[in-house]
Amino acid sequence: MRSPAGPLWADPRRGGWQAELEALARERMPAPMWAYLSAGAREGRTRDENRAAWADVRFRPRVMRGTGAVATETTLLGQRVATPLGVAPSSMQRVIDDDGEKAMAAGCAQAGALHVVSSNAGHVFVDIANAGREAASGTPWWLQVYVPPDRHSTAPVLAAAVDAGASAIVLTADTPYPGTKYAPAEEDWAGIDLSWHRRNFARPGEARQARDLAPADIEWLASSTGLPIVVKGVLRADDARRCVDAGARAVYVSNHGGRQLDRAVTSCSALPEVVAEVGDEVEVYVDGGVRSGLDVLAALSLGARGVLVGRPALYALAAGGSGGVAGLLRVLAEELSEALELAGCTRLEDANTLR
């Protein structure tokens, strides 16, 4: 049940809590930020299909195996977390809440969930890390990066993240440049301070994405940081294989929330082939359209080790700061725990037997 201290909407026994959260976030966000967050590439088909696809997954529940509530604790790259849920990387968080990534880090830490921090963050990494540690120690955070044309310009950013305690690097591989979105227009941002954007870069306005990304960049990032590399944006088995052969320690199935190539396959439909190809060798994560504990169970049943949420975490940040983020992650975890028990699972790993 919902903690008395949690947000009113964060109640797994309350129908429509997701719509309530979304409406509250829209009310509290500046209009251009809502447009930015809501946008999908071009026609928005992949954005919309991402969400619908999880609802089409069906389970084959087991019976006469009950042991009571199922624990959701797990490990991601060997690091213990309270839940397989995590928060996906996203920028512009300070438009939503002045504490931005610091509030997101605190909310994730309170829920014992992984936090993936965008390299475009509006706060310096050490402040984000400290905010998480002050809320609850021991919860991991990873840094998401775009490799720029000038690889060496990223070195100080990577070093700052390592020094601040990042424990993995998430390389976004699906963005040679940002996909076209029809809103918001550039002039819509007039009057909104964005001077903090990409705070961790010495020259925030320089080119951000390399158009010649290759498997060698995985090796370079690993050797530069000494950290495990997760490759994000993979939708095909053959690409997953190339990443793993180049040294990736995990593969992250994602179509960027439908914000890159419109009409790309959904994350849900891509997940099984990636798991079949590399799931016995490395961990596989997924994001895109996840809105409920049942969606999380669907992802786990298809072989995901970790399941990350993007837009909902930003809705929660707008609705209630760090407490909103923690409330979101806890309600999803409660829904997941119930679904696991009803499906006859005695542990989290049993989810992959439900198909």
C-alpha positions in Angstrom: 0.0 0.0 0.0 1.0 3.6 -0.5 3.1 5.1 2.2 1.3 7.9 4.1 4.2 10.2 3.3 4.0 9.4 -0.5 2.2 11.4 -3.2 -1.6 10.9 -3.3 -1.4 9.6 -6.9 1.2 7.0 -6.0 -1.2 4.3 -5.0 -1.2 0.9 -6.9 -4.8 0.3 -5.9 -6.0 3.5 -7.5 -7.1 3.2 -11.1 -5.8 5.8 -13.5 -2.9 7.0 -11.3 -0.7 7.3 -14.4 -3.1 9.7 -16.1 -3.4 11.7 -12.9 0.3 12.0 -12.7 0.6 13.0 -16.3 -2.1 15.7 -15.9 -0.4 17.1 -12.8 2.9 17.2 -14.6 1.5 19.0 -17.6 -0.1 21.6 -15.3 3.2 22.3 -13.6 5.6 22.3 -16.5 6.4 25.3 -18.7 4.5 24.8 -22.0 7.7 24.3 -24.2 9.0 21.7 -21.8 5.8 19.7 -22.0 5.9 20.0 -25.8 9.6 18.9 -25.8 8.9 15.9 -23.5 5.8 14.8 -25.3 7.2 15.0 -28.8 8.1 11.9 -30.9 10.0 12.0 -34.1 8.0 13.0 -37.2 4.6 11.4 -37.0 5.1 10.0 -33.5 4.2 6.5 -34.5 7.0 4.7 -32.7 6.4 6.8 -29.6 2.8 5.7 -29.4 3.4 2.1 -30.4 6.1 1.7 -27.7 3.5 2.1 -25.0 0.8 -0.1 -26.7 3.2 -3.0 -27.4 3.7 -3.9 -23.7 0.0 -4.3 -23.2 -0.1 -7.0 -25.9 2.3 -9.3 -24.0 0.5 -12.2 -22.5 1.6 -14.4 -19.6 1.3 -18.1 -18.7 1.0 -17.9 -14.9 2.1 -20.8 -12.7 0.0 -22.1 -9.8 0.6 -23.9 -6.5 4.0 -22.3 -6.0 3.2 -19.5 -3.7 5.6 -18.2 -1.1 4.0 -14.8 -0.4 5.3 -11.5 -1.6 8.1 -11.7 -4.1 11.2 -9.7 -3.4 12.3 -7.4 -6.2 15.9 -6.9 -5.2 18.5 -7.7 -7.9 21.9 -6.7 -9.3 22.7 -4.7 -12.3 26.4 -5.1 -13.5 27.0 -6.7 -10.1 25.6 -3.7 -8.1 22.8 -4.4 -5.7 19.5 -2.4 -6.2 16.1 -2.7 -4.5 14.3 -3.1 -7.9 15.0 -3.9 -11.5 13.5 -0.5 -12.3 15.7 2.5 -13.1 15.5 6.0 -14.5 16.6 6.5 -18.0 18.8 9.4 -19.0 17.2 12.7 -20.0 18.2 16.3 -20.3 16.5 19.6 -19.6 15.5 18.5 -16.1 16.2 22.0 -14.6 13.4 23.4 -16.7 11.1 21.1 -14.7 12.6 21.5 -11.2 15.5 23.8 -10.3 17.2 20.9 -8.5 16.8 18.9 -11.7 19.1 15.8 -11.7 19.9 16.3 -8.0 16.2 15.8 -7.2 16.1 12.8 -9.6 19.2 11.3 -7.9 17.6 11.7 -4.5 14.4 10.1 -5.6 16.1 7.2 -7.1 18.3 6.7 -4.0 15.2 6.8 -1.8 13.7 4.0 -3.8 16.9 2.0 -4.2 16.8 2.3 -8.0 19.5 2.9 -10.6 19.8 6.4 -11.9 21.3 7.0 -15.4 22.5 10.6 -15.6 22.6 12.4 -19.0 26.0 13.9 -20.0 23.9 17.0 -20.9 22.9 17.4 -17.2 22.3 20.9 -15.8 24.3 20.2 -12.6 27.9 19.1 -12.1 28.2 15.4 -11.6 29.6 15.6 -8.0 26.6 17.6 -6.9 24.2 15.0 -8.5 26.1 12.1 -6.8 26.1 13.9 -3.4 22.4 14.5 -3.6 21.9 10.7 -4.1 24.2 9.8 -1.3 22.6 12.2 1.1 19.2 10.6 0.4 20.4 7.0 0.7 23.9 5.6 0.3 24.8 2.7 -1.8 22.6 3.2 -4.8 24.5 3.2 -8.1 24.5 5.8 -10.8 25.7 5.6 -14.4 26.7 8.2 -16.9 25.1 8.4 -20.3 27.3 9.8 -23.1 27.1 10.9 -26.7 30.5 10.6 -28.3 31.3 13.9 -30.0 33.3 14.3 -33.2 36.3 15.4 -31.1 36.6 12.3 -28.9 39.3 14.0 -26.7 36.9 16.8 -25.7 34.9 14.2 -23.8 37.8 13.1 -21.7 37.4 15.7 -18.9 33.7 15.0 -18.7 34.3 11.2 -18.4 37.0 11.9 -15.7 34.6 14.1 -13.7 32.0 11.4 -13.8 34.5 8.7 -12.7 35.8 11.0 -9.9 32.2 11.6 -8.7 31.5 7.9 -8.5 29.8 6.8 -11.7 30.0 3.0 -11.9 29.2 2.5 -15.6 29.1 4.4 -18.9 26.0 4.2 -21.1 26.9 5.0 -24.7 24.0 6.2 -26.8 24.4 4.7 -30.2 21.3 5.7 -32.1 21.9 9.5 -32.4 24.2 10.6 -35.2 22.1 13.7 -34.9 18.7 14.4 -33.3 15.6 13.2 -35.2 13.2 15.8 -36.4 10.4 16.8 -34.0 7.7 19.3 -34.9 7.5 20.9 -31.5 8.5 23.0 -29.7 9.8 25.7 -31.9 13.1 27.4 -31.0 11.3 30.7 -30.2 9.0 28.9 -27.7 12.0 28.8 -25.3 12.2 32.6 -25.1 12.4 33.7 -21.5 13.5 30.4 -20.2 17.0 30.2 -18.7 19.0 27.4 -20.3 22.4 28.7 -19.5 23.1 25.7 -17.3 22.5 23.2 -20.1 25.5 20.8 -20.5 27.0 22.1 -17.4 29.8 19.6 -17.3 31.3 20.6 -20.7 33.9 23.4 -21.0 32.4 24.3 -24.4 28.7 23.4 -24.2 27.9 24.7 -27.7 30.3 22.5 -29.6 29.1 19.5 -31.7 27.6 16.8 -29.6 27.2 13.7 -31.6 29.7 11.9 -33.9 28.3 10.6 -37.1 31.0 8.0 -37.4 30.4 6.0 -34.2 31.8 2.5 -34.4 32.6 -0.5 -32.2 36.1 0.9 -31.6 34.4 3.7 -29.5 33.3 1.0 -27.1 36.8 -0.1 -26.6 38.0 3.5 -26.3 35.4 4.4 -23.6 36.3 1.2 -21.6 40.0 1.9 -21.7 39.5 5.7 -21.0 37.3 5.2 -17.9 38.0 1.7 -16.6 34.3 1.2 -16.3 31.9 -1.3 -17.9 30.3 0.0 -21.1 26.5 -0.3 -21.8 25.4 0.4 -25.3 22.0 2.0 -25.6 19.8 2.2 -28.7 20.2 -1.3 -29.9 17.2 -2.9 -31.7 18.8 -5.7 -33.7 20.5 -9.0 -32.8 23.4 -8.4 -35.2 24.1 -5.0 -33.7 24.0 -6.5 -30.2 26.5 -9.1 -31.3 28.9 -6.4 -32.7 28.6 -4.4 -29.4 29.4 -7.4 -27.2 32.2 -8.6 -29.4 33.7 -5.1 -29.0 33.6 -5.4 -25.2 30.2 -4.1 -24.2 29.2 -5.4 -20.8 25.5 -4.9 -21.3 23.1 -4.0 -24.2 20.3 -1.5 -23.7 17.3 -2.0 -26.1 15.8 1.4 -26.8 14.5 3.4 -29.7 15.0 6.7 -27.7 11.4 6.9 -26.7 10.4 7.2 -30.3 12.4 10.4 -30.6 14.9 9.3 -33.3 13.7 7.3 -36.3 10.0 7.2 -36.6 8.5 3.9 -37.5 11.4 2.0 -35.9 10.3 -1.2 -34.2 9.1 -0.9 -30.6 11.5 -1.8 -27.8 9.1 -4.6 -26.8 9.3 -6.2 -30.2 13.1 -5.9 -30.5 13.9 -7.2 -27.0 13.4 -11.0 -27.6 15.9 -11.2 -30.6 18.5 -9.2 -28.7 18.1 -11.5 -25.6 18.3 -14.6 -27.8 21.6 -13.4 -29.4 23.5 -12.1 -26.4 21.4 -12.6 -23.2 23.5 -15.6 -22.1 26.7 -13.5 -22.2 25.7 -10.0 -21.0 22.8 -8.3 -19.2 20.1 -6.8 -21.4 18.1 -3.7 -20.4 15.1 -2.0 -22.0 13.1 1.3 -22.0 10.4 2.8 -24.0 6.7 3.1 -23.2 6.9 1.4 -19.7 4.1 2.8 -17.6 3.1 0.1 -15.1 4.3 -2.9 -13.0 2.6 -5.1 -15.6 4.7 -3.5 -18.3 7.8 -4.2 -16.2 6.8 -7.9 -15.8 6.3 -8.1 -19.5 9.8 -6.8 -20.1 11.3 -9.2 -17.5 9.3 -12.1 -19.1 11.0 -11.3 -22.4 14.4 -11.5 -20.9 15.3 -8.0 -19.7 17.4 -7.7 -16.6 16.7 -4.1 -16.0 13.7 -1.9 -17.0 14.1 1.9 -17.2 11.5 4.6 -17.3 11.9 8.0 -19.1 8.9 10.3 -19.4 7.1 9.0 -16.3 10.2 9.9 -14.2 10.1 13.5 -15.5 6.3 13.7 -14.9 7.0 12.6 -11.3 9.8 15.2 -11.0 7.4 17.9 -12.0 4.6 16.6 -9.8 6.7 16.3 -6.6 10.4 16.7 -6.9 12.5 13.9 -5.4 9.5 12.6 -3.4 7.5 12.3 -6.6 10.3 10.3 -8.3 10.6 8.0 -5.3 6.8 7.6 -5.2 6.7 6.6 -8.9 9.4 4.0 -8.5 7.8 2.6 -5.4 4.3 2.3 -6.9 5.8 0.6 -10.0 7.7 -1.8 -7.7 4.6 -2.6 -5.7 2.6 -3.3 -8.9 5.5 -5.5 -10.1 5.6 -7.4 -6.8 1.9 -8.1 -6.9 2.1 -9.2 -10.6 4.9 -11.6 -9.8 3.0 -13.3 -7.0 -0.1 -13.6 -9.0 1.9 -15.1 -11.8 3.2 -17.8 -9.5 6.8 -16.5 -9.4 8.7 -17.2 -6.2 11.6 -14.9 -7.2 12.3 -12.2 -9.7 14.2 -14.4 -12.1 11.1 -16.6 -12.5 9.5 -13.9 -14.7 11.3 -15.3 -17.8 9.4 -18.6 -17.4 6.0 -16.9 -18.0 6.1 -16.9 -21.8 
